[in-house]
Amino acid sequence: MAMANEDGNRRQAIATAITAELERQGKHGIDVDALAEAVELALDPAPPASEGKRPGELNATNDD
């Protein structure tokens, strides 16, 4: 069941990105590259800025 929910969330993210980009472009014609970029961002969003580093990514010299 979790996999179906993830697919539904992904599909919704794609639909939202396409809708937003089409509304943004509205009367100016469709820029397919910008649309592809919007979908790409929806599929692989940047991590939140406040996420920080994982313990394995830290460079601590006092771990002796």
Helices and strands as residue ranges (DSSP letters): H 2-25, G 26-28, H 32-43, G 49-51, G 55-57
